Amino acid sequence: MSSQIRKQEIYRLAVEKTTRLVGYILLTMLAATFLMPLYWMFTGSFKLQSVTMALPPEIFPTQPTLENWTRLFTGPWPIWRWVVNSMAVSLMTVVLVLIISTLTGYGFGKKKFPGSNTLFFVLLATMFLPNQVILIPLFLLVRYLHLTSTVLGTYFAMAMPMISSPFGIFLIKQFCSSIPDELIDAARIDGASEWGVFTLIVLPLLKPALAALSIFTFNQAWNYFMWHFVIATDKFQYTIPVGVSIISRSPAVGKMLTDVGLTMAGGSFGAFFMIVLFISFQQYFIKGITFGAVKE
């Protein structure tokens, strides 16, 4: 009997190890698939124009060159000003999204009023609207308010399409709904005002969600292109995506050709900041995503 139990235990352990090994292999293949575009962009920044368009393509540069990076930083364009613009717009967007999403999500999650569910679903329905739908109304609003007359106004105008985030409101609402009502009621019994309950009880519990939302929003604002391209009227107002798209187009033989190597260098330079941000705050990001997934 003990011999049979031992065989079953060995079989179970073998199955677990095989399953784990297969899982690791699949995850490695999946990770390689997602990393391949980033690898192709980075290695392409060290290739000449003729090599980047060669068939079959080079998986690894056989004759690497720094020419694209040299042109990126020594060209007649304010590359570091674009970094400052992208950073300022992204940070402003994050701050505004956190304020609006936190207040609105708390209202939907912990306050009941007539039509709250209907209004919340209408808000979620706006997530299906493409950004192009609000492009013209936003542009007319920005022009009417003369926001682009100052640097700060331009930054705010660039942040406008994202400051009211349905996803952010949904995320905060779900987190607020998981906060026990007894905890809030106890704070009110102790004499805490509504603002005190929000700032002293709710906000500390929302830190994981706010961290995840901050990373999501910063990434979206950093990579936003269309609206920034419409609003920016001067090269000193460009963000990284807009600036790279402009400098990568060069006239040749009466046509506009894409300088692939320079584009790859600019894209790699812009992605560097997002990679550093994610690595620095990945623990908060993971905690924010998995918070509440396991119930005790």
N, C-alpha and C positions, 0 to 999 in steps of 0.2 A: 504493500500500500504506500509506504514512504517512498519507494522507488518510483512509483507512478506519479506521485505528487511532485517529486523532484524533476521528473521529465516535463511535467506541465509547467513548472516554474521556469525551467530552462527555455522551453518553447516560448513562453510569454515574454521573457527577457529578450530573446532573439527577435521576436516580432516587434517589440518596442524599439530596439536598436535599429532594425531595418527601417521602420517607419520614420524614426528620427533622422536617419541618414538620407532617406528619400526627401524628407522635408527640407533638410539643409541644402541638398542639391537643387531642388526646385526654387528655394529662396535665393540661392546664389545666381541661378540663371535669370530669375526675375530682376534681381538687383543689377546684373550686368546689362540687361535689356534697357532698364531705365537710365543707367549711367552712360550708355553708349553715345547718345547725342551730346552729352557734356564732354565726353572724351574726344569725340569727333570735332567739336568746336575748338577745344583747347589745342589739340594737335594741328588742326587746320590753321591756327594762328601762326604756326611756325613753317608754313608752306608758302611757296611762291604761287602767284596767280595761275601759272601754267600747270602747276602740279595739282592744285586744288580741284581743277576741272578734268584731270586726267582719268582715262578709263583703261584698265581697271584702276580703281582708286587705291591710294597708298594707305594701308592701315596704320603704319608708323612712318613719320617723315624720314626719308633716306638722306636728304640734304637739308637739315633744319636751318632756319634763318631767323634772325631777329628783326628783319626789315619791317614787317608789319607793326611790331610793337614800337619800333623806333619812329615810324611815321605817325603812329597814334599819339605819341607824347610830344613830338616835335613839330607836328603839323600846325597850320594856321587856325586852329580852333581851340576854344577854351575848355579843354577836357575836364579840368579840375573844377571849373565853375559848374559844369553839368553835374558833377558828383555832388557838389553843394546843393544845387537845385533839387536833385533827386532825393537827397537826404532830408532837406527841409520840407519838401512836399510830402514825403512818406511819413515823417514824424508828425507833421501837422494832421495828416489824415488819420494816423493811429490815435492821436489824442482826441480828435473830434468823434471818431467812431466809438471809442471807449466810453466817452461821456454820453453820447446819444443812445448807444446800445444798452449801456448799463441802466440808465434811467428808464428807458422804454421797456426793456426786458423785465426789470423789476416790477413795473406797473402791470404788465401782462401776466407775470408769474405769481404775484402775491396780491393783486387787487382785482376784485370782481366788480364789473360795472355793466350796464345794459349794452349788449352788442359787442362785448369784448372778444368773444370767440370769433364772431364774424369779421370783426376788424382785423384780428390777428391772421385769419386765413386770407383775407384780402391783401394784407401786407406780405405774406409768404408768396402769394400769386405774382407779385411784382418781380420775384426772382426769375421768372420765366421771360421777362421782357429783355430784349437785347439792348445793349448800351446805345446803339444807333437811334433807338426810338426817342431818347431824351436829349440827343445831341443838339438839335436845333433849338428847342425851348431853353436849354441851359445856356447856349451861346447868346441868345437874345437877352436872357436874364443878366448874364455877365456884362454884356455891352450896356444894358440899361443902368446897372449899378456902377459902371466905370471901374470895375475891380482891377483891370490890367494897367491902371495908371500908376500903380506903385508896385514895388517888388513884393511886399507882403500880400497885397491884393491879388497879384498874379499867382502866388503860391496857394492862396485860399481858393481862387478860381479853379486851379488845377485839382484841388482836393474835393471840390463840390460833388462830383458824381458818386463818390464813394462814402461820404460822411454819414448818410442814412443807409446803413447796411442791413437788409432783411436777414441775411445769414447771421450777422452779429446779434441782432435782436432775438432771433430764434435760439441761438446758442445760450445767451444769458437767461432767456426765459426758461429754458429747460433746467439750467442750473438752479435758478431761483425756486422753481417748482419742487426741487429735491430738498430744499432747506426746510426742516420741520417747523410747522406753524407754532408749536409749543415754545420753541426758542424765541421767536419774535414776540409771542404773547408774554413770555416771562420778562423780556426787556421792557415792554410797555408797562407791566405791573410795577417794575422797579422805577418807573417815572421817565423812561426814555421817550423823547419826542420822535416823530416820524423820521425826521432827518437823522436823529441819533441812532435809531434802529437801522437805517440804511447805511450810515457810515461806520458804525461800531460793530454791527452784527453781520449785515449782509455782505458788504464789500470785502472784509477779510476772508469770507468763505468763497468768494468769487475769484480769488487770485489765480487758481489754475485755469479757469475759463478765460479770464482777462489776458493771461500770458499766451494761451493758444490763439485767441482772437487777435492779439497784437502781431504775432508772427504772420498769420494769414493776411492781415490787412497790410502790413508793411511789404510783404512779398507782392501783393496785388498792386499796391500803389507804386512800388519801384518799377514794375514791369509794364505799367499802363502806358499805352502808346497813343491811341487815336485822339483822345480828348486833349492830351498834352500837345500833340501835333497841331491841333486846331487852335489852341489858345496861344501857344508860343509864337510870337511874331518877330523875334530877334534871336540870333544865335546865342546870346547870353542868357536867354530864358529857357533854352532847351534842357530837357532831362537826358539821362544817359541813353534810353532807347531811341528818343527822337534824334539826338545828336549822332548816334552811330548810323542810323538810317540815312542821314543826310550826307555824312562824309564817305559812306561806302558807295555812293553813286558818282561815277566819274565819266565825263563825256569822252567819247572816242569814235572817230569816223562818223560823226553826225548822229551817233546813238548814245544812249545812256547805258553803261555797263556796270554791273555790280562788282566791286572790288572784294572778292570773297575772302582773301586773306586778311584785309583790314577789317572786314565785318566780323570775322571770327575773333580777331584780337579785341575789338571793341566789345563783343558779346562776352568774351571770357573775362574782360576787365570788369564789366558790369555785374556778371554773375559772382565774382569773387566776394563782393560785399554781402550778398545773400547767403553764400555758403558759410562765411564766417559768422553771420548772425544766427543761422540755424544751428551750427555746431555749438555756439556759445550758449544758446538757450534751448537746446533740444530736450533737456530734462523737464523743463517747464512745459514745453510743447507736448511731450508724451504724457505728462501728468494731466494736462488739461484735456487731452483727447480721451484718456482712459478713466478719468474721474467719474465715479458713479457707475462704471461698467460692472463692478463686482459689488453685490449686495451682501451684507453680513446678516 
